Amino acid sequence: MNLWMRVVIVGSLFWLAACSNVPVKSGSDYKLAERASLYALEYWSFEGRLALSDSEESWTASIEWQHSKLQDAIKLSGPLGQGAVVISLMADGSVNIDTGDEEIQRSENIDEFIQQQLGFFVPVQALRYWVLGLTSPNENFDLTKHGFSQSQWDISYAQMQKIANIDQWMPRKLTAKQQQTKLKIIIDDWIL
């Protein structure tokens, strides 16, 4: 590939990146009280990146999360979609995990089953609210400077991004920590 073609391609990528930017602000502007209407959302989805670590190991993945009344489908995958796992939280309170190489596994004990399969404890049922910037309903919480604490987890929002079609600021960068376990999510694209 000649130099001119490389310049055109790189320039085009920078131009596309500049055009796709959404307004972003600091998480210090996060206000839980302004988010109550989001509990009523029946459908939402996002794409982004996830990093999970504890004292012994860590891993990163791309994340695609689709929420509807019937289920939450969370797809985690490595580079170029390799090693994809789909976690489906069903409306009946069960969880299905599809690793793509065997039959779909199912359990009624969501948190324990996900920990067994992933090797990390991830409070997925609460995380369904936390990614929206909400507290999990019917659970006690304490407000903090950049978020809140709930169920022994500290949830903070480093950045919020403007979603024009609903005129709402949604999380862009969030972190959930419990002791030595740390979960970071960067959300690149919301669909509400």
ROLUM-575802 format. One record per atom (N, C-alpha, C): residue number from 0; x, y, z; atom name. Coordinates in steps of 0.02 Angstrom, whole numbers, m for minus. Layout:
<rs>
(r NUM, (X, Y, Z), CA) ...
</rs>
This chain:
<rs>
(r 0, (43, m58, 0), N) (r 0, (0, 0, 0), CA) (r 0, (45, 62, 0), C) (r 1, (31, 109, m45), N) (r 1, (74, 167, m49), CA) (r 1, (59, 216, 6), C) (r 2, (104, 265, 15), N) (r 2, (100, 314, 68), CA) (r 2, (36, 355, 63), C) (r 3, (17, 375, 3), N) (r 3, (m43, 416, m6), CA) (r 3, (m105, 379, 18), C) (r 4, (m111, 315, 2), N) (r 4, (m168, 275, 23), CA) (r 4, (m170, 269, 100), C) (r 5, (m112, 261, 131), N) (r 5, (m109, 257, 204), CA) (r 5, (m133, 323, 236), C) (r 6, (m111, 379, 208), N) (r 6, (m132, 444, 234), CA) (r 6, (m207, 452, 228), C) (r 7, (m236, 432, 172), N) (r 7, (m308, 438, 161), CA) (r 7, (m346, 394, 212), C) (r 8, (m323, 333, 222), N) (r 8, (m356, 287, 268), CA) (r 8, (m352, 313, 340), C) (r 9, (m292, 333, 361), N) (r 9, (m284, 358, 429), CA) (r 9, (m325, 422, 439), C) (r 10, (m323, 467, 390), N) (r 10, (m363, 528, 394), CA) (r 10, (m437, 514, 398), C) (r 11, (m460, 466, 359), N) (r 11, (m531, 447, 361), CA) (r 11, (m551, 419, 429), C) (r 12, (m507, 379, 459), N) (r 12, (m522, 351, 525), CA) (r 12, (m527, 406, 578), C) (r 13, (m481, 455, 575), N) (r 13, (m485, 511, 622), CA) (r 13, (m548, 551, 611), C) (r 14, (m568, 562, 549), N) (r 14, (m628, 599, 534), CA) (r 14, (m690, 563, 560), C) (r 15, (m693, 497, 548), N) (r 15, (m749, 458, 573), CA) (r 15, (m752, 459, 649), C) (r 16, (m695, 454, 682), N) (r 16, (m694, 456, 755), CA) (r 16, (m718, 523, 781), C) (r 17, (m699, 577, 748), N) (r 17, (m720, 644, 769), CA) (r 17, (m795, 652, 759), C) (r 18, (m823, 625, 706), N) (r 18, (m894, 632, 692), CA) (r 18, (m937, 591, 740), C) (r 19, (m910, 537, 767), N) (r 19, (m950, 493, 809), CA) (r 19, (m948, 512, 882), C) (r 20, (m911, 564, 900), N) (r 20, (m906, 583, 969), CA) (r 20, (m972, 609, 996), C) (r 21, (m989, 586, 1055), N) (r 21, (m1047, 612, 1090), CA) (r 21, (m1021, 655, 1147), C) (r 22, (m1060, 704, 1169), N) (r 22, (m1037, 745, 1225), CA) (r 22, (m1025, 702, 1287), C) (r 23, (m968, 713, 1320), N) (r 23, (m949, 676, 1380), CA) (r 23, (m934, 726, 1435), C) (r 24, (m955, 710, 1496), N) (r 24, (m938, 753, 1553), CA) (r 24, (m914, 710, 1611), C) (r 25, (m885, 743, 1659), N) (r 25, (m858, 709, 1718), CA) (r 25, (m913, 675, 1758), C) (r 26, (m895, 621, 1790), N) (r 26, (m942, 586, 1833), CA) (r 26, (m960, 626, 1896), C) (r 27, (m922, 680, 1910), N) (r 27, (m939, 721, 1968), CA) (r 27, (m1007, 754, 1960), C) (r 28, (m1033, 755, 1899), N) (r 28, (m1100, 782, 1886), CA) (r 28, (m1155, 730, 1892), C) (r 29, (m1137, 668, 1911), N) (r 29, (m1186, 614, 1919), CA) (r 29, (m1236, 632, 1974), C) (r 30, (m1300, 624, 1959), N) (r 30, (m1353, 637, 2008), CA) (r 30, (m1405, 581, 2003), C) (r 31, (m1406, 539, 2055), N) (r 31, (m1452, 483, 2056), CA) (r 31, (m1525, 507, 2054), C) (r 32, (m1541, 561, 2088), N) (r 32, (m1610, 584, 2093), CA) (r 32, (m1640, 601, 2024), C) (r 33, (m1598, 618, 1975), N) (r 33, (m1623, 637, 1909), CA) (r 33, (m1633, 576, 1863), C) (r 34, (m1625, 516, 1888), N) (r 34, (m1624, 457, 1846), CA) (r 34, (m1684, 411, 1855), C) (r 35, (m1730, 428, 1899), N) (r 35, (m1785, 383, 1917), CA) (r 35, (m1826, 360, 1857), C) (r 36, (m1833, 401, 1806), N) (r 36, (m1873, 382, 1747), CA) (r 36, (m1842, 322, 1710), C) (r 37, (m1778, 310, 1720), N) (r 37, (m1745, 255, 1685), CA) (r 37, (m1767, 186, 1710), C) (r 38, (m1796, 182, 1770), N) (r 38, (m1822, 118, 1794), CA) (r 38, (m1876, 92, 1747), C) (r 39, (m1911, 136, 1712), N) (r 39, (m1967, 116, 1669), CA) (r 39, (m1945, 93, 1599), C) (r 40, (m1881, 99, 1583), N) (r 40, (m1858, 78, 1517), CA) (r 40, (m1872, 4, 1506), C) (r 41, (m1907, m13, 1452), N) (r 41, (m1921, m83, 1437), CA) (r 41, (m1869, m114, 1392), C) (r 42, (m1835, m73, 1353), N) (r 42, (m1783, m98, 1308), CA) (r 42, (m1724, m50, 1309), C) (r 43, (m1665, m77, 1314), N) (r 43, (m1604, m38, 1305), CA) (r 43, (m1548, m87, 1287), C) (r 44, (m1496, m60, 1258), N) (r 44, (m1437, m101, 1243), CA) (r 44, (m1376, m56, 1240), C) (r 45, (m1318, m87, 1248), N) (r 45, (m1256, m50, 1240), CA) (r 45, (m1201, m97, 1217), C) (r 46, (m1149, m67, 1190), N) (r 46, (m1087, m102, 1172), CA) (r 46, (m1030, m67, 1206), C) (r 47, (m980, m105, 1227), N) (r 47, (m924, m74, 1260), CA) (r 47, (m870, m124, 1276), C) (r 48, (m831, m107, 1328), N) (r 48, (m775, m149, 1349), CA) (r 48, (m779, m159, 1424), C) (r 49, (m756, m216, 1447), N) (r 49, (m759, m234, 1517), CA) (r 49, (m691, m259, 1540), C) (r 50, (m671, m241, 1600), N) (r 50, (m611, m268, 1631), CA) (r 50, (m630, m291, 1701), C) (r 51, (m609, m351, 1718), N) (r 51, (m626, m381, 1783), CA) (r 51, (m562, m407, 1814), C) (r 52, (m551, m391, 1878), N) (r 52, (m490, m414, 1911), CA) (r 52, (m503, m426, 1985), C) (r 53, (m462, m470, 2013), N) (r 53, (m460, m479, 2085), CA) (r 53, (m387, m489, 2104), C) (r 54, (m374, m513, 2164), N) (r 54, (m304, m518, 2187), CA) (r 54, (m264, m571, 2149), C) (r 55, (m298, m617, 2114), N) (r 55, (m263, m672, 2082), CA) (r 55, (m260, m668, 2006), C) (r 56, (m312, m640, 1974), N) (r 56, (m312, m639, 1901), CA) (r 56, (m353, m581, 1875), C) (r 57, (m349, m572, 1810), N) (r 57, (m388, m519, 1778), CA) (r 57, (m400, m539, 1705), C) (r 58, (m454, m512, 1677), N) (r 58, (m467, m522, 1606), CA) (r 58, (m508, m464, 1579), C) (r 59, (m505, m457, 1513), N) (r 59, (m542, m405, 1479), CA) (r 59, (m585, m437, 1424), C) (r 60, (m637, m402, 1406), N) (r 60, (m682, m428, 1353), CA) (r 60, (m721, m371, 1323), C) (r 61, (m745, m382, 1263), N) (r 61, (m796, m338, 1235), CA) (r 61, (m862, m360, 1265), C) (r 62, (m907, m312, 1275), N) (r 62, (m972, m328, 1304), CA) (r 62, (m1028, m298, 1261), C) (r 63, (m1078, m338, 1249), N) (r 63, (m1140, m316, 1216), CA) (r 63, (m1196, m338, 1263), C) (r 64, (m1236, m289, 1285), N) (r 64, (m1290, m304, 1331), CA) (r 64, (m1355, m281, 1301), C) (r 65, (m1403, m327, 1296), N) (r 65, (m1470, m310, 1271), CA) (r 65, (m1521, m328, 1325), C) (r 66, (m1560, m277, 1344), N) (r 66, (m1611, m287, 1396), CA) (r 66, (m1680, m281, 1365), C) (r 67, (m1724, m327, 1383), N) (r 67, (m1795, m323, 1365), CA) (r 67, (m1835, m348, 1425), C) (r 68, (m1901, m347, 1420), N) (r 68, (m1943, m372, 1475), CA) (r 68, (m1930, m446, 1489), C) (r 69, (m1914, m483, 1437), N) (r 69, (m1908, m556, 1444), CA) (r 69, (m1840, m580, 1467), C) (r 70, (m1787, m542, 1450), N) (r 70, (m1721, m564, 1469), CA) (r 70, (m1669, m509, 1462), C) (r 71, (m1613, m521, 1494), N) (r 71, (m1552, m482, 1484), CA) (r 71, (m1503, m530, 1451), C) (r 72, (m1480, m513, 1391), N) (r 72, (m1430, m554, 1356), CA) (r 72, (m1364, m516, 1357), C) (r 73, (m1313, m546, 1388), N) (r 73, (m1248, m514, 1395), CA) (r 73, (m1197, m557, 1358), C) (r 74, (m1169, m529, 1305), N) (r 74, (m1119, m565, 1266), CA) (r 74, (m1050, m537, 1284), C) (r 75, (m1006, m582, 1306), N) (r 75, (m937, m565, 1322), CA) (r 75, (m893, m600, 1271), C) (r 76, (m846, m564, 1240), N) (r 76, (m803, m596, 1191), CA) (r 76, (m734, m565, 1193), C) (r 77, (m684, m605, 1173), N) (r 77, (m615, m582, 1169), CA) (r 77, (m603, m548, 1103), C) (r 78, (m539, m538, 1086), N) (r 78, (m521, m504, 1023), CA) (r 78, (m553, m539, 963), C) (r 79, (m580, m500, 917), N) (r 79, (m610, m525, 856), CA) (r 79, (m667, m575, 870), C) (r 80, (m700, m567, 927), N) (r 80, (m757, m609, 943), CA) (r 80, (m740, m678, 968), C) (r 81, (m676, m692, 981), N) (r 81, (m656, m759, 1002), CA) (r 81, (m678, m772, 1073), C) (r 82, (m694, m834, 1087), N) (r 82, (m712, m856, 1154), CA) (r 82, (m775, m825, 1181), C) (r 83, (m824, m815, 1138), N) (r 83, (m886, m782, 1158), CA) (r 83, (m926, m824, 1208), C) (r 84, (m954, m790, 1257), N) (r 84, (m998, m820, 1307), CA) (r 84, (m1060, m776, 1309), C) (r 85, (m1119, m806, 1307), N) (r 85, (m1181, m768, 1312), CA) (r 85, (m1216, m789, 1377), C) (r 86, (m1226, m740, 1421), N) (r 86, (m1261, m750, 1484), CA) (r 86, (m1331, m721, 1475), C) (r 87, (m1382, m761, 1485), N) (r 87, (m1451, m738, 1478), CA) (r 87, (m1486, m743, 1545), C) (r 88, (m1505, m685, 1573), N) (r 88, (m1545, m683, 1634), CA) (r 88, (m1618, m684, 1612), C) (r 89, (m1654, m735, 1630), N) (r 89, (m1722, m744, 1607), CA) (r 89, (m1771, m712, 1657), C) (r 90, (m1830, m694, 1632), N) (r 90, (m1882, m662, 1673), CA) (r 90, (m1906, m708, 1729), C) (r 91, (m1898, m774, 1721), N) (r 91, (m1920, m822, 1772), CA) (r 91, (m1870, m829, 1829), C) (r 92, (m1815, m790, 1828), N) (r 92, (m1766, m793, 1882), CA) (r 92, (m1710, m843, 1871), C) (r 93, (m1705, m871, 1812), N) (r 93, (m1652, m919, 1797), CA) (r 93, (m1599, m886, 1753), C) (r 94, (m1544, m921, 1745), N) (r 94, (m1490, m896, 1702), CA) (r 94, (m1469, m952, 1655), C) (r 95, (m1456, m934, 1592), N) (r 95, (m1429, m980, 1542), CA) (r 95, (m1360, m955, 1523), C) (r 96, (m1313, m1001, 1514), N) (r 96, (m1246, m982, 1490), CA) (r 96, (m1230, m1025, 1430), C) (r 97, (m1215, m991, 1375), N) (r 97, (m1198, m1024, 1312), CA) (r 97, (m1126, m1007, 1294), C) (r 98, (m1082, m1057, 1298), N) (r 98, (m1012, m1046, 1280), CA) (r 98, (m998, m1063, 1207), C) (r 99, (m1048, m1086, 1172), N) (r 99, (m1041, m1099, 1100), CA) (r 99, (m1012, m1166, 1083), C) (r 100, (m986, m1203, 1131), N) (r 100, (m955, m1267, 1114), CA) (r 100, (m991, m1327, 1144), C) (r 101, (m1039, m1315, 1186), N) (r 101, (m1078, m1369, 1216), CA) (r 101, (m1151, m1348, 1219), C) (r 102, (m1191, m1388, 1252), N) (r 102, (m1260, m1369, 1260), CA) (r 102, (m1265, m1310, 1309), C) (r 103, (m1319, m1274, 1305), N) (r 103, (m1330, m1216, 1349), CA) (r 103, (m1341, m1241, 1420), C) (r 104, (m1305, m1211, 1467), N) (r 104, (m1311, m1230, 1537), CA) (r 104, (m1361, m1183, 1571), C) (r 105, (m1399, m1210, 1619), N) (r 105, (m1453, m1171, 1651), CA) (r 105, (m1450, m1181, 1726), C) (r 106, (m1468, m1128, 1763), N) (r 106, (m1470, m1133, 1836), CA) (r 106, (m1521, m1084, 1864), C) (r 107, (m1546, m1100, 1923), N) (r 107, (m1592, m1055, 1958), CA) (r 107, (m1554, m1009, 2006), C) (r 108, (m1492, m1027, 2022), N) (r 108, (m1451, m989, 2069), CA) (r 108, (m1403, m945, 2029), C) (r 109, (m1426, m885, 2010), N) (r 109, (m1391, m843, 1962), CA) (r 109, (m1321, m825, 1983), C) (r 110, (m1313, m793, 2041), N) (r 110, (m1247, m768, 2061), CA) (r 110, (m1195, m824, 2070), C) (r 111, (m1215, m877, 2104), N) (r 111, (m1169, m933, 2116), CA) (r 111, (m1149, m967, 2050), C) (r 112, (m1197, m975, 2006), N) (r 112, (m1184, m1008, 1942), CA) (r 112, (m1136, m967, 1898), C) (r 113, (m1148, m902, 1895), N) (r 113, (m1104, m858, 1856), CA) (r 113, (m1033, m858, 1885), C) (r 114, (m1028, m856, 1951), N) (r 114, (m961, m859, 1983), CA) (r 114, (m926, m925, 1965), C) (r 115, (m963, m979, 1967), N) (r 115, (m935, m1045, 1950), CA) (r 115, (m910, m1046, 1878), C) (r 116, (m949, m1017, 1832), N) (r 116, (m932, m1019, 1761), CA) (r 116, (m876, m970, 1742), C) (r 117, (m877, m909, 1771), N) (r 117, (m828, m858, 1753), CA) (r 117, (m767, m856, 1798), C) (r 118, (m772, m884, 1858), N) (r 118, (m716, m882, 1904), CA) (r 118, (m714, m818, 1945), C) (r 119, (m762, m774, 1937), N) (r 119, (m767, m711, 1975), CA) (r 119, (m838, m704, 2000), C) (r 120, (m845, m671, 2058), N) (r 120, (m912, m653, 2080), CA) (r 120, (m930, m587, 2048), C) (r 121, (m983, m587, 2008), N) (r 121, (m1009, m526, 1976), CA) (r 121, (m1083, m522, 1993), C) (r 122, (m1104, m469, 2026), N) (r 122, (m1175, m463, 2045), CA) (r 122, (m1218, m441, 1984), C) (r 123, (m1228, m487, 1938), N) (r 123, (m1258, m470, 1874), CA) (r 123, (m1329, m441, 1882), C) (r 124, (m1367, m467, 1929), N) (r 124, (m1435, m441, 1938), CA) (r 124, (m1435, m367, 1958), C) (r 125, (m1389, m347, 2001), N) (r 125, (m1382, m277, 2021), CA) (r 125, (m1349, m237, 1966), C) (r 126, (m1301, m267, 1932), N) (r 126, (m1265, m233, 1878), CA) (r 126, (m1312, m210, 1823), C) (r 127, (m1367, m246, 1813), N) (r 127, (m1418, m227, 1764), CA) (r 127, (m1444, m156, 1777), C) (r 128, (m1446, m135, 1841), N) (r 128, (m1466, m67, 1859), CA) (r 128, (m1406, m20, 1860), C) (r 129, (m1350, m44, 1887), N) (r 129, (m1291, m1, 1895), CA) (r 129, (m1267, 26, 1828), C) (r 130, (m1271, m13, 1774), N) (r 130, (m1248, 12, 1709), CA) (r 130, (m1291, 71, 1685), C) (r 131, (m1353, 75, 1709), N) (r 131, (m1397, 131, 1693), CA) (r 131, (m1386, 192, 1739), C) (r 132, (m1344, 182, 1790), N) (r 132, (m1334, 235, 1839), CA) (r 132, (m1386, 234, 1894), C) (r 133, (m1419, 177, 1903), N) (r 133, (m1472, 169, 1952), CA) (r 133, (m1450, 122, 2008), C) (r 134, (m1482, 128, 2066), N) (r 134, (m1472, 79, 2118), CA) (r 134, (m1519, 21, 2106), C) (r 135, (m1500, m38, 2129), N) (r 135, (m1544, m96, 2124), CA) (r 135, (m1604, m84, 2170), C) (r 136, (m1665, m92, 2145), N) (r 136, (m1724, m77, 2186), CA) (r 136, (m1728, m122, 2247), C) (r 137, (m1759, m96, 2299), N) (r 137, (m1771, m132, 2362), CA) (r 137, (m1707, m153, 2398), C) (r 138, (m1652, m121, 2382), N) (r 138, (m1589, m134, 2416), CA) (r 138, (m1566, m68, 2447), C) (r 139, (m1541, m69, 2507), N) (r 139, (m1515, m9, 2539), CA) (r 139, (m1453, 16, 2502), C) (r 140, (m1443, 81, 2503), N) (r 140, (m1384, 110, 2472), CA) (r 140, (m1365, 174, 2508), C) (r 141, (m1303, 196, 2498), N) (r 141, (m1278, 259, 2524), CA) (r 141, (m1248, 297, 2465), C) (r 142, (m1265, 361, 2460), N) (r 142, (m1236, 402, 2407), CA) (r 142, (m1164, 418, 2424), C) (r 143, (m1122, 421, 2372), N) (r 143, (m1052, 440, 2379), CA) (r 143, (m1038, 498, 2332), C) (r 144, (m977, 521, 2332), N) (r 144, (m960, 580, 2291), CA) (r 144, (m974, 570, 2217), C) (r 145, (m958, 511, 2189), N) (r 145, (m966, 498, 2118), CA) (r 145, (m1013, 440, 2102), C) (r 146, (m1056, 421, 2149), N) (r 146, (m1101, 366, 2138), CA) (r 146, (m1136, 345, 2202), C) (r 147, (m1128, 281, 2220), N) (r 147, (m1161, 255, 2280), CA) (r 147, (m1128, 189, 2301), C) (r 148, (m1144, 167, 2361), N) (r 148, (m1124, 101, 2387), CA) (r 148, (m1186, 60, 2397), C) (r 149, (m1184, m3, 2376), N) (r 149, (m1242, m47, 2382), CA) (r 149, (m1218, m119, 2385), C) (r 150, (m1247, m158, 2430), N) (r 150, (m1232, m229, 2436), CA) (r 150, (m1157, m241, 2442), C) (r 151, (m1123, m199, 2481), N) (r 151, (m1051, m203, 2493), CA) (r 151, (m1009, m189, 2432), C) (r 152, (m1037, m158, 2381), N) (r 152, (m1001, m137, 2321), CA) (r 152, (m1001, m60, 2319), C) (r 153, (m945, m32, 2296), N) (r 153, (m941, 40, 2284), CA) (r 153, (m945, 51, 2209), C) (r 154, (m995, 88, 2188), N) (r 154, (m1007, 101, 2116), CA) (r 154, (m993, 174, 2104), C) (r 155, (m947, 189, 2057), N) (r 155, (m931, 258, 2041), CA) (r 155, (m933, 268, 1966), C) (r 156, (m950, 329, 1947), N) (r 156, (m958, 348, 1877), CA) (r 156, (m906, 401, 1861), C) (r 157, (m855, 382, 1822), N) (r 157, (m801, 429, 1804), CA) (r 157, (m821, 475, 1748), C) (r 158, (m863, 450, 1702), N) (r 158, (m887, 491, 1646), CA) (r 158, (m959, 474, 1630), C) (r 159, (m995, 526, 1607), N) (r 159, (m1063, 518, 1583), CA) (r 159, (m1064, 543, 1511), C) (r 160, (m1109, 514, 1469), N) (r 160, (m1114, 536, 1399), CA) (r 160, (m1186, 554, 1383), C) (r 161, (m1193, 604, 1340), N) (r 161, (m1259, 630, 1322), CA) (r 161, (m1291, 585, 1269), C) (r 162, (m1353, 564, 1282), N) (r 162, (m1392, 525, 1234), CA) (r 162, (m1447, 572, 1209), C) (r 163, (m1440, 593, 1147), N) (r 163, (m1482, 647, 1120), CA) (r 163, (m1556, 627, 1115), C) (r 164, (m1571, 566, 1093), N) (r 164, (m1641, 549, 1080), CA) (r 164, (m1685, 548, 1143), C) (r 165, (m1655, 542, 1202), N) (r 165, (m1695, 546, 1263), CA) (r 165, (m1673, 604, 1307), C) (r 166, (m1626, 644, 1283), N) (r 166, (m1600, 702, 1320), CA) (r 166, (m1580, 681, 1391), C) (r 167, (m1538, 630, 1396), N) (r 167, (m1517, 602, 1460), CA) (r 167, (m1442, 590, 1459), C) (r 168, (m1411, 599, 1516), N) (r 168, (m1340, 582, 1524), CA) (r 168, (m1336, 511, 1551), C) (r 169, (m1302, 468, 1514), N) (r 169, (m1295, 397, 1532), CA) (r 169, (m1223, 382, 1549), C) (r 170, (m1210, 330, 1590), N) (r 170, (m1142, 313, 1607), CA) (r 170, (m1100, 296, 1545), C) (r 171, (m1038, 320, 1545), N) (r 171, (m989, 302, 1495), CA) (r 171, (m934, 259, 1527), C) (r 172, (m909, 282, 1585), N) (r 172, (m858, 243, 1621), CA) (r 172, (m883, 232, 1692), C) (r 173, (m889, 168, 1711), N) (r 173, (m909, 154, 1780), CA) (r 173, (m865, 100, 1809), C) (r 174, (m858, 102, 1874), N) (r 174, (m818, 53, 1911), CA) (r 174, (m859, 28, 1969), C) (r 175, (m858, m37, 1979), N) (r 175, (m889, m68, 2038), CA) (r 175, (m834, m107, 2074), C) (r 176, (m825, m92, 2139), N) (r 176, (m772, m124, 2179), CA) (r 176, (m801, m155, 2241), C) (r 177, (m775, m214, 2258), N) (r 177, (m790, m247, 2321), CA) (r 177, (m727, m281, 2344), C) (r 178, (m699, m258, 2399), N) (r 178, (m636, m283, 2425), CA) (r 178, (m584, m283, 2369), C) (r 179, (m559, m341, 2347), N) (r 179, (m507, m341, 2295), CA) (r 179, (m535, m354, 2225), C) (r 180, (m600, m361, 2219), N) (r 180, (m630, m371, 2153), CA) (r 180, (m649, m303, 2124), C) (r 181, (m628, m293, 2061), N) (r 181, (m641, m229, 2027), CA) (r 181, (m668, m243, 1957), C) (r 182, (m724, m212, 1942), N) (r 182, (m757, m218, 1877), CA) (r 182, (m760, m149, 1846), C) (r 183, (m731, m142, 1786), N) (r 183, (m735, m78, 1750), CA) (r 183, (m771, m89, 1684), C) (r 184, (m816, m44, 1668), N) (r 184, (m852, m47, 1604), CA) (r 184, (m846, 21, 1570), C) (r 185, (m828, 20, 1507), N) (r 185, (m829, 80, 1465), CA) (r 185, (m882, 67, 1412), C) (r 186, (m932, 110, 1410), N) (r 186, (m987, 102, 1363), CA) (r 186, (m977, 149, 1304), C) (r 187, (m970, 119, 1245), N) (r 187, (m957, 158, 1184), CA) (r 187, (m1020, 180, 1149), C) (r 188, (m1073, 140, 1153), N) (r 188, (m1133, 154, 1114), CA) (r 188, (m1195, 130, 1150), C) (r 189, (m1240, 178, 1168), N) (r 189, (m1304, 162, 1198), CA) (r 189, (m1359, 162, 1146), C) (r 190, (m1408, 118, 1152), N) (r 190, (m1469, 121, 1113), CA) (r 190, (m1527, 118, 1163), C) (r 191, (m1565, 173, 1166), N) (r 191, (m1621, 177, 1214), CA) (r 191, (m1685, 190, 1177), C) 
</rs>
